[in-house]
């Protein structure tokens, strides 16, 4: 071997391009046949043109599907008996596994005499299989029987399980079942197993054997059911779906063999039968592993539609969301499921939710239909002008009753009663009594559904002796039940449903049914809860705990905010007597500069507290959280922000719910009527206490915008800048009307009691209605269209999607449910009297010159001129600041000149005015009035912006980019 020898290179020859494979000669006969079939006109047979069941007749059955699967595999040469076999090295795809399981299912049904279809009690209707039921009933002539077993009944309320049993027993014998899964290793028994065993023994021919096939969706508890019947662990079980891979045979006892089959998603995942059966619905049955779900977000959307919002919020501790994506984003952020760069991993969050759903952390159960389809007569469609007529022979449909007995020796109601007692009775013994041959029998509970007469045990023994005598005669019914000399016929489907035309239907006429109003019941439940709280508080021995069931706002916690107590009297606008003393609650953010010249006073809206943003004392998010902080609109690195709860409020400041020192009881409606100027005077008292001579800026939104203008008007020399967002300088008649409607429904609540309700129930109904009216003014019509449209709330899972939706008198549209939710959230969070007093102060706000003169209001001098009034309105206007870029209004309102004269003290203060085009509470025209009036008063430093968007009045809470950007640019 020579070192360093280089390998000779082969000459590079350009390769020829690869030719396309010759497709070969087409199968001409098949091609010609397909062409002929395509050209042949499609006709509907006359016999089925008006048959509503004709479509079902054309659908595939389980037998035809199994035959198609076998034919396809034989044609492709890939047939394999076992997908997990070692003779199959290439493995099987999901579709091939599904085909194998489908063949296995057909084999189980083919070999079984009795087929048990196991249903998950949480969604029984969703676990039923059209293919299995039709296949068994088609082969009833061969002696095959069908039984439903409602498994996992411990996961749903008892009443719901009983309603489902009642519904399912209209068509098929159904037994409740509770598999013993908590102690699978040692004591495998079940109180519900004896009833099922008894039914199976009743159908076992004594001269032969019987085979029972157990089928159902994956993870419905088929193997656990078999273990409970056998009382030993003969089948492996697992929490994950698809643990059973192949059919296995278990000898239950002598003459009884049971077959365990792999779980099969019977109908195609993408199959849509017009009844809302979609792939997401299949995935929600925990029949597919979470790792195999391709689109978990769509499944989570189904979960959010089926589960109450409060349940999800409580489970994951999240605020309200508007879309599934927003919910998953918040969940990913809070649970740390992030991708590179900090992007929320919504897919991981969706799988986490789906895992919680499968593990029953998210509680859910479905409701059965109110009326069984068998009680509705079939109709035959007629011409478009004529109403449908009842099909011939269907006149008595609707009189069908659940059959309660076969005959005296064997009563189905007793079997159901024993099964139900074992399922729902906590003290039901597992064992019954034995007859002379050692066979076990179980008594039904006494009552209307009792299985036996007073001589029940003897009757059972007589039945056993009759069957034994029949065996001795050698007469057998083949694969089914024996028939003795007394015509003791055990026909399974006849026992399931029998028409009884002479009996009256259990369903009452519509005119006699009691109406059901969930919204009214929710109101009654809330009132009952409040009364219970009232009784609990009245029985308390300590007076410090407070009186009455009033919410926490009447007992504030000063640990989360600061309180300034003002001892001197506060002059009031509409009262000759001052407020002798008052408390004002406030919170601060940022650092106060040595010169105390970086202070921003933030004014709140009507119902807001002083908690505008999180702080060390109160880390929860505030109402303006996204606008306060380092680098935000109100930059805490630069400014010292103060926010107060206005007097008249209920979050720490003195208001109607506060204690009157002269009486020792709440002020209630003896509290004096306030004005916006009174609230601002109280804030200036706080600023004087903090030794803050001048504000860097006065900032406010909504009612806070009124306060911001009033603060600068009262002390024009102590305010550096003014920010007014979605406010007004003069309340419009439309806004007054809306707030009057809110006060009217609140004061009409019988619990209001002229405002003296603090030792009784609060007016929660009036507060809820008032909040609903207010919410309408806070948003806009275009947003309602985009967000809700005319969509209805999701239908209950028990409803048949193919039927016409019956409108509800309670919240039915999504917009109705939204308003209802807003009212429920607010009705106990805020004091009703505070709402009345503060909303009235907003209505009274008017900064036109005549209105200010009537109230004898005048701006105050600076601290160096304490006690002297500044003259205003006596001198002529300054030169207006209108220009080409800001022309005067073409059609100014009549009051604009008076408003300009009233705003004259603000002529030298730089002012930012923000309006929103979709705002219907403080319309954009009112924002233009403020800007135009200031310019007419001579203010040449007015910045005015109109914002678009569909959020309406609440834009100042939501549009961080535009609102926050405008504020930050103006302040810096």
ROTOR-420951 format. One line per 4 residues: for each residue x, y, z of C-alpha. Coordinates in steps of 0.25 Angstrom, whole numbers, plus 5000, padded with zeros to 4 digits. Layout:
<nodes>
X Y Z  ...
</nodes>
This chain:
<nodes>
5000 5000 5000  5006 5013 4996  5005 5025 5005  5000 5038 4999
4994 5031 4987  4983 5039 4981  4971 5033 4976  4969 5034 4961
4957 5042 4957  4947 5036 4948  4944 5045 4936  4931 5052 4939
4920 5049 4929  4907 5057 4929  4896 5048 4933  4883 5047 4925
4871 5053 4931  4862 5042 4937  4851 5039 4928  4837 5038 4934
4831 5024 4936  4822 5019 4926  4809 5018 4932  4805 5006 4924
4792 5002 4917  4780 5007 4925  4769 4998 4929  4760 5001 4918
4748 4993 4922  4748 5000 4936  4750 5013 4929  4738 5011 4919
4729 5006 4931  4733 5019 4939  4729 5028 4927  4716 5021 4925
4713 5022 4940  4717 5037 4939  4708 5040 4927  4696 5032 4932
4685 5041 4938  4684 5040 4953  4670 5037 4957  4663 5035 4971
4654 5023 4972  4640 5026 4974  4639 5018 4986  4649 5026 4994
4647 5040 4988  4639 5044 5000  4645 5034 5010  4652 5042 5021
4660 5029 5024  4665 5027 5010  4678 5034 5012  4681 5024 5024
4678 5012 5015  4690 5017 5006  4700 5018 5017  4710 5007 5019
4708 4996 5030  4718 4990 5038  4718 4977 5030  4720 4985 5017
4731 4993 5023  4738 4980 5028  4736 4974 5014  4742 4986 5007
4754 4987 5016  4757 4972 5014  4755 4974 4999  4764 4986 4998
4775 4979 5006  4774 4966 4997  4775 4975 4985  4787 4982 4990
4794 4969 4995  4796 4976 5009  4787 4967 5017  4791 4964 5031
4784 4958 5042  4791 4966 5053  4796 4980 5052  4806 4977 5063
4811 4964 5058  4826 4962 5056  4823 4957 5042  4819 4972 5038
4833 4979 5039  4829 4991 5032  4818 4994 5042  4804 4999 5040
4799 5013 5037  4788 5019 5046  4778 5016 5034  4783 5002 5033
4781 5000 5048  4767 5006 5048  4764 4996 5037  4769 4985 5045
4761 4989 5057  4749 4991 5049  4750 4976 5044  4753 4972 5059
4740 4979 5063  4732 4972 5052  4738 4959 5057  4734 4961 5071
4720 4964 5067  4719 4952 5058  4724 4943 5069  4715 4949 5080
4701 4946 5084  4700 4958 5093  4707 4971 5090  4710 4981 5101
4712 4995 5096  4719 5003 5107  4716 5018 5107  4723 5028 5115
4713 5035 5124  4719 5049 5122  4714 5048 5107  4706 5036 5105
4700 5041 5092  4714 5044 5086  4719 5030 5089  4708 5023 5082
4711 5016 5069  4701 5016 5057  4709 5005 5051  4708 4995 5063
4694 4998 5066  4689 4996 5052  4698 4983 5050  4692 4977 5063
4678 4980 5060  4679 4975 5046  4684 4962 5051  4673 4960 5062
4667 4949 5054  4680 4942 5057  4678 4943 5072  4687 4955 5075
4684 4965 5086  4689 4979 5089  4691 4985 5103  4696 4998 5107
4705 5000 5119  4706 5014 5124  4720 5014 5130  4727 5024 5139
4714 5029 5146  4723 5034 5157  4728 5045 5148  4714 5052 5147
4703 5056 5156  4693 5046 5160  4681 5053 5155  4688 5054 5141
4691 5039 5141  4677 5036 5144  4672 5045 5133  4681 5038 5123
4677 5025 5127  4662 5029 5125  4665 5034 5112  4674 5022 5107
4664 5012 5112  4654 5017 5102  4661 5009 5091  4671 4999 5098
4672 4993 5111  4682 5001 5119  4689 4998 5132  4698 5008 5140
4712 5003 5143  4723 5007 5152  4736 4999 5150  4745 4997 5161
4757 5004 5157  4763 5010 5170  4767 4996 5175  4770 4988 5162
4781 4980 5169  4774 4974 5181  4759 4976 5182  4753 4976 5168
4738 4977 5171  4726 4986 5167  4713 4988 5173  4707 4989 5159
4713 4976 5154  4702 4967 5159  4691 4973 5152  4698 4972 5139
4702 4958 5142  4688 4954 5145  4684 4960 5131  4694 4952 5124
4691 4939 5131  4676 4941 5128  4680 4941 5113  4689 4929 5114
4683 4916 5109  4684 4905 5120  4687 4895 5110  4698 4903 5103
4707 4915 5105  4707 4929 5102  4717 4939 5096  4717 4953 5100
4724 4964 5092  4729 4977 5099  4730 4988 5089  4731 5003 5090
4740 5015 5087  4754 5015 5093  4756 5019 5107  4741 5017 5111
4745 5006 5121  4742 4993 5114  4754 4985 5120  4751 4990 5134
4736 4986 5132  4741 4972 5129  4750 4972 5141  4739 4976 5150
4730 4965 5144  4741 4954 5146  4746 4960 5159  4760 4958 5155
4770 4966 5147  4769 4958 5134  4770 4970 5124  4781 4980 5125
4776 4994 5127  4782 5008 5125  4778 5023 5126  4782 5025 5111
4773 5022 5100  4776 5010 5091  4783 5001 5101  4775 4989 5096
4781 4985 5083  4774 4972 5079  4762 4963 5082  4764 4954 5094
4754 4944 5100  4752 4942 5115  4744 4931 5121  4734 4938 5130
4729 4926 5136  4723 4912 5132  4716 4914 5119  4719 4929 5118
4730 4935 5110  4733 4950 5108  4741 4956 5097  4749 4969 5099
4751 4977 5087  4760 4989 5083  4754 5002 5084  4749 5007 5070
4745 5021 5066  4733 5015 5059  4729 5026 5050  4739 5034 5041
4746 5046 5048  4742 5055 5037  4728 5049 5035  4717 5059 5036
4704 5054 5038  4697 5067 5039  4696 5066 5054  4709 5073 5058
4718 5061 5058  4731 5067 5055  4746 5063 5057  4747 5072 5070
4735 5065 5076  4742 5051 5074  4755 5056 5080  4747 5062 5092
4743 5047 5096  4757 5044 5100  4758 5034 5089  4771 5039 5083
4784 5042 5090  4788 5056 5092  4801 5054 5085  4794 5050 5072
4784 5062 5071  4788 5070 5059  4780 5083 5063  4779 5084 5078
4774 5098 5077  4761 5094 5070  4759 5084 5081  4761 5095 5092
4751 5104 5085  4741 5093 5086  4744 5091 5101  4742 5106 5103
4729 5106 5097  4724 5094 5105  4730 5099 5119  4725 5111 5127
4735 5123 5126  4735 5123 5142  4740 5109 5143  4752 5111 5133
4755 5124 5140  4755 5118 5153  4764 5106 5149  4774 5114 5142
4773 5127 5149  4772 5136 5137  4764 5148 5134  4753 5149 5124
4757 5146 5109  4751 5150 5096  4756 5138 5087  4762 5124 5088
4775 5129 5083  4775 5140 5094  4772 5130 5105  4783 5121 5100
4793 5132 5099  4790 5136 5114  4791 5122 5118  4804 5120 5111
4810 5132 5118  4805 5129 5132  4810 5114 5131  4824 5118 5125
4821 5111 5111  4829 5119 5102  4837 5117 5090  4850 5124 5086
4850 5139 5087  4839 5138 5098  4827 5135 5088  4816 5128 5095
4815 5113 5091  4800 5113 5088  4800 5098 5083  4807 5094 5096
4796 5101 5104  4785 5095 5096  4790 5081 5098  4792 5084 5113
4777 5088 5113  4773 5076 5106  4781 5067 5115  4773 5074 5127
4760 5070 5120  4764 5056 5118  4768 5055 5133  4755 5061 5137
4761 5073 5143  4751 5081 5135  4737 5076 5139  4727 5073 5128
4715 5065 5126  4704 5066 5115  4689 5067 5116  4679 5057 5110
4669 5062 5100  4656 5067 5106  4648 5058 5097  4652 5045 5092
4651 5044 5076  4642 5031 5078  4631 5040 5084  4631 5049 5071
4622 5044 5060  4628 5043 5046  4622 5052 5036  4621 5051 5021
4625 5064 5013  4615 5069 5004  4614 5081 4995  4620 5094 4999
4607 5100 5002  4601 5089 5011  4606 5085 5024  4613 5071 5026
4604 5060 5030  4606 5049 5040  4611 5036 5033  4601 5025 5032
4603 5016 5044  4610 5026 5053  4597 5032 5059  4600 5025 5072
4615 5029 5073  4617 5038 5085  4609 5028 5094  4621 5019 5095
4625 5015 5109  4638 5008 5114  4634 4994 5117  4635 4990 5131
4633 4975 5131  4634 4963 5122  4624 4955 5130  4622 4952 5145
4635 4943 5147  4644 4953 5141  4642 4968 5142  4651 4978 5135
4647 4989 5144  4653 4981 5156  4666 4978 5148  4667 4993 5145
4663 4996 5160  4674 4987 5165  4684 4993 5156  4681 5007 5159
4681 5004 5174  4695 4998 5173  4700 5010 5165  4694 5021 5173
4692 5016 5187  4704 5017 5196  4700 5006 5205  4696 4996 5195
4702 4982 5198  4709 4975 5187  4704 4962 5190  4689 4957 5189
4683 4944 5193  4685 4930 5187  4675 4920 5183  4676 4905 5185
4686 4904 5173  4695 4915 5178  4690 4925 5167  4691 4939 5173
4679 4949 5172  4678 4963 5176  4665 4970 5181  4661 4984 5175
4658 4995 5185  4644 4997 5189  4635 5007 5183  4629 5009 5169
4640 5003 5162  4641 4991 5171  4645 4978 5163  4636 4969 5171
4623 4968 5178  4622 4965 5192  4625 4950 5189  4637 4954 5180
4647 4943 5184  4638 4932 5183  4634 4937 5169  4648 4937 5165
4650 4922 5170  4637 4918 5162  4643 4924 5150  4656 4916 5152
4648 4903 5154  4640 4906 5141  4653 4908 5133  4659 4895 5139
4646 4888 5135  4647 4893 5121  4661 4888 5120  4657 4874 5124
4648 4874 5113  4659 4877 5103  4652 4889 5097  4662 4900 5095
4661 4913 5087  4674 4911 5080  4683 4923 5082  4673 4931 5090
4664 4929 5102  4655 4917 5105  4640 4917 5104  4633 4909 5114
4618 4905 5115  4614 4918 5121  4619 4925 5109  4630 4931 5117
4637 4938 5105  4649 4946 5107  4650 4955 5094  4661 4965 5096
4656 4976 5087  4642 4975 5091  4646 4977 5105  4653 4990 5101
4642 4997 5095  4627 4993 5094  4615 5002 5089  4604 5003 5099
4593 5011 5092  4584 5011 5104  4594 5018 5113  4595 5033 5113
4608 5039 5109  4617 5044 5121  4620 5057 5114  4611 5068 5117
4605 5077 5107  4612 5090 5105  4601 5098 5111  4603 5091 5124
4618 5091 5125  4625 5100 5135  4634 5110 5129  4649 5110 5132
4657 5123 5133  4671 5121 5137  4674 5136 5138  4663 5137 5148
4668 5125 5156  4682 5131 5156  4676 5144 5162  4668 5136 5172
4681 5128 5176  4689 5141 5178  4678 5147 5187  4677 5134 5195
4693 5134 5196  4692 5149 5201  4681 5146 5211  4689 5134 5216
4701 5144 5218  4692 5153 5225  4687 5143 5235  4702 5138 5237
4706 5153 5240  4694 5155 5249  4698 5143 5258  4712 5147 5259
4716 5151 5273  4726 5162 5269  4721 5176 5265  4734 5178 5258
4731 5169 5247  4721 5179 5241  4706 5178 5239  4698 5173 5228
4703 5165 5215  4709 5178 5208  4721 5175 5200  4735 5177 5204
4735 5192 5199  4728 5196 5212  4739 5190 5220  4752 5195 5212
4766 5189 5215  4775 5201 5217  4787 5192 5216  4787 5193 5201
4786 5208 5200  4788 5221 5207  4777 5229 5214  4778 5244 5217
4768 5249 5228  4765 5264 5226  4760 5270 5239  4755 5283 5234
4741 5286 5227  4741 5284 5212  4732 5295 5205  4722 5288 5196
4715 5294 5183  4701 5290 5185  4700 5290 5201  4701 5302 5210
4707 5293 5221  4721 5287 5218  4726 5273 5220  4731 5274 5234
4743 5264 5231  4746 5253 5221  4756 5242 5217  4762 5241 5203
4769 5228 5199  4781 5229 5189  4793 5221 5184  4806 5226 5178
4816 5221 5167  4830 5226 5164  4839 5235 5172  4836 5249 5176
4847 5259 5172  4854 5267 5182  4847 5280 5177  4834 5272 5177
4831 5277 5162  4829 5264 5155  4816 5260 5161  4804 5255 5152
4790 5255 5157  4783 5243 5151  4767 5245 5151  4758 5232 5151
4746 5229 5144  4732 5227 5151  4734 5214 5158  4749 5212 5158
4758 5211 5171  4771 5218 5174  4778 5205 5169  4782 5209 5155
4794 5200 5155  4801 5189 5163  4810 5193 5174  4818 5186 5185
4806 5188 5195  4796 5182 5185  4802 5174 5174  4789 5171 5166
4788 5179 5153  4781 5192 5153  4771 5198 5144  4781 5206 5136
4792 5195 5137  4797 5196 5123  4799 5211 5124  4807 5213 5137
4821 5208 5139  4836 5210 5134  4836 5214 5119  4820 5215 5118
4811 5226 5116  4812 5231 5130  4827 5228 5132  4830 5224 5147
4845 5227 5144  4842 5241 5141  4829 5245 5148  4822 5243 5162
4808 5238 5160  4797 5240 5170  4783 5234 5168  4771 5236 5178
4758 5230 5180  4748 5242 5179  4740 5246 5191  4726 5240 5189
4733 5227 5185  4733 5214 5193  4748 5209 5192  4754 5216 5204
4749 5231 5202  4737 5237 5209  4724 5234 5202  4710 5229 5205
4714 5216 5211  4724 5223 5221  4720 5224 5235  4714 5238 5239
4721 5242 5252  4709 5249 5257  4700 5237 5256  4710 5225 5256
4703 5219 5244  4705 5220 5229  4702 5233 5223  4693 5226 5212
4685 5237 5205  4687 5247 5216  4701 5249 5209  4701 5263 5202
4700 5264 5187  4714 5266 5181  4719 5273 5169  4732 5270 5161
4738 5282 5167  4736 5277 5181  4743 5264 5178  4755 5272 5172
4755 5282 5184  4757 5269 5193  4769 5265 5184  4775 5279 5185
4774 5277 5200  4782 5264 5199  4793 5271 5190  4794 5282 5200
4796 5272 5211  4807 5265 5203  4813 5279 5201  4812 5279 5186
4810 5293 5181  4809 5290 5166  4806 5278 5157  4814 5275 5145
4801 5270 5139  4786 5267 5142  4782 5254 5134  4768 5248 5133
4759 5239 5125  4744 5239 5124  4739 5245 5137  4754 5247 5140
4755 5257 5128  4744 5265 5135  4752 5265 5148  4765 5268 5140
4759 5281 5134  4753 5285 5147  4766 5283 5155  4773 5293 5145
4761 5302 5145  4761 5303 5160  4776 5305 5161  4781 5310 5148
4795 5314 5153  4797 5301 5160  4795 5292 5148  4806 5291 5137
4799 5282 5127  4785 5276 5125  4781 5263 5118  4766 5261 5115
4763 5247 5109  4749 5244 5105  4743 5254 5114  4735 5267 5113
4734 5281 5118  4719 5280 5118  4710 5268 5120  4701 5265 5108
4686 5262 5109  4689 5248 5103  4699 5245 5114  4690 5250 5124
4678 5242 5119  4687 5229 5119  4691 5231 5134  4677 5235 5138
4672 5222 5133  4683 5215 5141  4679 5222 5154  4664 5219 5151
4665 5204 5150  4674 5204 5162  4665 5213 5171  4653 5204 5166
4660 5192 5173  4651 5189 5185  4664 5186 5193  4669 5200 5191
4660 5205 5202  4663 5220 5199  4677 5217 5201  4676 5211 5215
4680 5197 5211  4693 5195 5218  4688 5186 5229  4680 5177 5219
4681 5173 5205  4688 5182 5195  4680 5186 5182  4687 5175 5174
4677 5174 5163  4676 5189 5160  4691 5190 5160  4692 5178 5150
4682 5185 5141  4689 5199 5142  4703 5192 5139  4696 5186 5126
4691 5200 5122  4705 5206 5124  4712 5195 5117  4704 5198 5104
4710 5212 5105  4724 5208 5108  4726 5200 5094  4721 5202 5080
4711 5196 5070  4722 5192 5060  4730 5185 5071  4717 5177 5075
4716 5173 5060  4730 5168 5059  4731 5162 5073  4717 5155 5074
4709 5158 5061  4696 5151 5063  4702 5138 5068  4694 5130 5079
4701 5124 5091  4705 5110 5088  4694 5100 5089  4695 5089 5100
4702 5077 5096  4689 5069 5098  4682 5077 5087  4680 5071 5074
4687 5080 5064  4678 5076 5053  4665 5081 5060  4661 5096 5059
4667 5104 5071  4656 5108 5081  4659 5122 5085  4660 5125 5100
4654 5137 5108  4667 5138 5116  4680 5142 5110  4681 5135 5097
4689 5143 5087  4704 5144 5090  4703 5160 5093  4692 5157 5103
4701 5147 5110  4712 5157 5110  4703 5168 5116  4698 5158 5126
4712 5154 5130  4716 5169 5132  4704 5172 5141  4707 5159 5149
4722 5163 5151  4718 5177 5155  4706 5177 5164  4712 5174 5177
4726 5181 5174  4721 5195 5176  4712 5203 5185  4699 5206 5179
4698 5220 5186  4712 5223 5181  4707 5221 5167  4695 5230 5169
4703 5241 5175  4715 5241 5165  4707 5239 5153  4698 5251 5157
4711 5259 5159  4715 5256 5145  4701 5260 5140  4703 5274 5147
4716 5277 5141  4716 5289 5132  4727 5299 5130  4720 5309 5122
4721 5323 5127  4706 5325 5131  4706 5311 5139  4719 5315 5147
4713 5329 5150  4700 5323 5155  4708 5314 5165  4717 5326 5169
4730 5318 5165  4743 5325 5162  4757 5320 5161  4766 5321 5173
4780 5328 5173  4793 5321 5176  4798 5318 5190  4805 5332 5190
4791 5339 5188  4784 5330 5198  4769 5333 5200  4767 5343 5188
4759 5340 5176  4764 5341 5162  4755 5350 5153  4751 5343 5141
4741 5346 5130  4742 5361 5132  4752 5363 5122  4751 5361 5107
4755 5349 5100  4769 5347 5096  4772 5345 5081  4767 5332 5077
4777 5322 5073  4770 5316 5061  4779 5315 5048  4779 5308 5035
4782 5295 5041  4772 5297 5052  4760 5305 5046  4748 5309 5054
4736 5300 5053  4727 5303 5042  4714 5301 5050  4718 5304 5064
4708 5300 5075  4701 5311 5082  4707 5309 5095  4722 5309 5089
4724 5324 5092  4719 5322 5106  4728 5310 5108  4740 5317 5103
4738 5329 5113  4737 5318 5124  4750 5312 5120  4757 5325 5119
4766 5322 5132  4772 5310 5124  4776 5319 5113  4791 5318 5116
4792 5303 5120  4796 5293 5109  4785 5284 5107  4784 5270 5100
4770 5266 5096  4767 5252 5091  4754 5247 5085  4749 5234 5079
4741 5234 5067  4733 5221 5071  4730 5227 5085  4715 5228 5088
4716 5233 5102  4725 5245 5101  4724 5247 5086  4735 5252 5077
4727 5265 5075  4729 5268 5090  4744 5266 5089  4744 5276 5078
4736 5286 5086  4747 5285 5097  4758 5288 5087  4750 5299 5080
4746 5306 5092  4760 5306 5098  4765 5311 5085  4754 5322 5085
4759 5325 5099  4773 5328 5093  4780 5315 5096  4790 5313 5085
4796 5300 5091  4784 5291 5089  4787 5277 5083  4775 5270 5078
4774 5256 5073  4763 5247 5068  4765 5232 5069  4758 5222 5060
4755 5207 5064  4743 5200 5069  4745 5200 5084  4736 5212 5087
4738 5219 5100  4746 5209 5106  4757 5212 5096  4765 5219 5107
4766 5206 5114  4770 5197 5102  4778 5205 5091  4791 5205 5098
4799 5209 5085  4791 5221 5081  4786 5226 5094  4799 5223 5101
4807 5229 5090  4799 5242 5090  4800 5244 5105  4815 5241 5106
4819 5250 5094  4811 5261 5100  4816 5260 5114  4831 5259 5110
</nodes>
